[in-house]
Amino acid sequence: MLTSVQARMMEIRETTISAMLDILYDILDDIIHVFVCQVDESWEPKCRATVLGSFISFLLENDLYPARRTASETPFSIQKLYDLASSAQILTLESHDYREMAMCVRRSSWDPASVTADTFKNHGGLTLHKKCFGAFHLRSKLKTIYSDIGSAVLQSHIEHMDRQALK
C-alpha cells in the first residue's frame, strides 16, 4: 500500500508526463494540419515533410509512436522524458537558390572547389528553415510544465511535521 507521499508522487508523475505527452502529440497533429513553413509558402510540402519525418522518427525512437502512449504506459521518469524531448534533433529544410549561390561565387574570390553549404549561410543562396519547427515552441512548452511541477509534500504533511516538532 502506498503512503500518502508516494501516492502524491505518483499523481505528480502521471499529471506531468500526461501534460508532456499531450504537448508532443499536439505538436504532431499541428505539423500534420497547420502551415509549417515560416520561410516561404512555396517550400511548404518539402518543409512539412522534413519536419514531420524527423519528429516522427524522434517519437518512434522513444516508443512514443505509432501508438500514442499514456503516462502509465511510458517507462520514462519526468526528468528522462523532459531531457529526451528537450534534446530532440528535429531536422529542418535547407532550401537552395542555386542561381544566387553561383552569383555569390562569381562575385567573390572563393575557389568553387572549396565552397560548402556553410559558405552560403551568411552570403545568400541557402535558406535555413530552423524557425519552421521552432514555431511549435516544444522546448518552451515543456519548460513551463517542468517548472510547474508540484511538491510531493502536502500542506497536511507540513502541518503534521510542525505539530511533531512542538512535542
C-alpha positions in Angstrom: 0.0 0.0 0.0 1.3 3.4 -0.9 1.9 6.1 1.7 0.3 9.5 1.0 3.6 10.9 -0.1 4.2 8.0 -2.5 0.6 8.4 -3.8 1.2 12.1 -4.3 4.5 11.4 -6.1 2.7 9.0 -8.5 -0.1 11.6 -9.0 2.5 14.3 -9.9 4.3 11.9 -12.3 1.0 10.9 -14.0 -0.1 14.6 -14.3 3.3 15.9 -15.5 4.1 13.1 -18.0 0.5 13.3 -19.4 0.9 17.0 -19.9 4.3 16.5 -21.6 2.9 13.7 -23.9 -0.1 16.0 -24.7 2.4 18.6 -26.0 4.3 16.1 -28.1 1.1 14.7 -29.7 -0.5 18.1 -30.1 2.7 19.2 -32.0 2.5 16.1 -34.2 -1.2 16.9 -35.0 -0.2 20.6 -35.7 2.6 19.6 -38.1 0.1 17.5 -40.0 -2.7 20.0 -40.1 -1.3 23.5 -40.0 1.1 25.6 -42.2 4.6 24.6 -41.2 7.0 26.6 -43.3 7.8 30.0 -41.8 10.1 31.0 -44.6 8.4 30.7 -48.0 5.0 29.2 -48.9 6.4 27.6 -52.0 8.6 25.3 -49.8 5.7 24.1 -47.6 5.5 20.5 -48.9 9.2 19.8 -48.5 9.5 21.7 -45.3 6.5 19.9 -43.7 7.9 16.5 -44.9 11.3 17.2 -43.4 9.9 18.4 -40.0 7.2 15.7 -39.8 9.6 12.9 -40.8 12.2 13.8 -38.2 9.6 14.4 -35.5 8.0 11.0 -36.1 11.5 9.5 -36.1 12.1 11.0 -32.6 8.7 9.6 -31.4 9.5 6.2 -32.9 13.0 6.0 -31.4 11.5 6.6 -28.0 8.5 4.2 -28.4 6.0 7.1 -28.3 4.6 6.3 -31.8 2.7 4.9 -33.7 0.7 4.1 -30.5 0.1 7.3 -28.6 1.3 6.4 -25.1 -0.4 7.4 -21.9 1.7 8.3 -18.8 1.1 4.9 -17.3 2.4 3.2 -20.5 5.5 5.3 -20.5 8.6 3.9 -18.7 10.3 7.3 -18.5 10.7 9.4 -15.5 9.6 13.1 -15.7 13.3 14.1 -16.0 14.1 11.5 -18.7 11.1 12.5 -20.9 11.9 16.2 -20.4 15.6 15.6 -21.4 14.7 13.4 -24.4 12.1 15.8 -25.7 14.2 18.9 -25.0 17.2 17.5 -26.8 15.3 16.1 -29.8 17.1 16.8 -33.0 14.3 17.9 -35.4 15.6 18.3 -38.9 14.6 21.3 -40.9 14.9 22.0 -44.6 17.7 23.9 -46.1 16.3 25.4 -49.3 18.8 26.3 -52.0 18.7 29.0 -54.7 21.5 27.7 -56.9 21.4 30.8 -59.2 22.1 33.0 -56.2 24.8 30.6 -55.0 26.5 30.7 -58.4 26.3 34.5 -58.5 27.8 34.6 -55.0 30.8 32.5 -56.0 31.3 34.7 -59.1 31.2 37.9 -57.0 33.8 36.6 -54.6 37.3 35.4 -54.7 36.3 31.9 -53.5 37.6 28.8 -55.1 34.5 27.0 -56.3 36.1 23.7 -55.3 36.3 24.7 -51.7 32.8 26.2 -51.4 30.5 24.3 -49.0 26.9 24.9 -47.7 28.4 26.8 -44.8 29.8 29.3 -47.3 26.3 30.4 -48.2 24.7 30.6 -44.8 25.7 34.2 -44.4 26.2 35.1 -48.1 23.0 34.2 -49.8 21.6 31.2 -51.7 20.9 29.0 -48.7 17.9 29.5 -46.6 17.7 27.7 -43.2 14.3 26.7 -42.0 15.1 26.2 -38.3 12.3 28.5 -37.3 9.8 26.3 -39.1 9.9 23.8 -36.2 10.7 26.5 -33.7 7.3 27.9 -34.3 5.8 25.0 -32.4 7.7 26.1 -29.2 8.3 22.5 -28.0 11.1 23.4 -25.6 9.4 26.4 -24.0 6.1 24.5 -23.5 8.0 21.6 -21.9 9.9 24.0 -19.7 6.7 25.6 -18.5 5.3 22.2 -17.4 8.6 21.2 -15.9 8.9 24.3 -13.9 5.3 24.0 -12.6 5.8 20.5 -11.0 4.0 20.5 -7.7 5.6 19.3 -4.4 5.0 15.8 -3.2 4.7 17.3 0.3 1.2 18.3 1.0 0.2 21.1 3.3 -1.2 18.5 5.7 2.2 16.9 5.9 3.8 20.2 6.8 1.3 20.9 9.5 1.8 17.4 10.9 5.6 17.9 10.9 5.1 21.2 12.7 2.9 19.6 15.3 5.6 16.8 15.8 8.3 19.4 16.2 6.4 21.1 19.0 6.3 17.9 21.1 
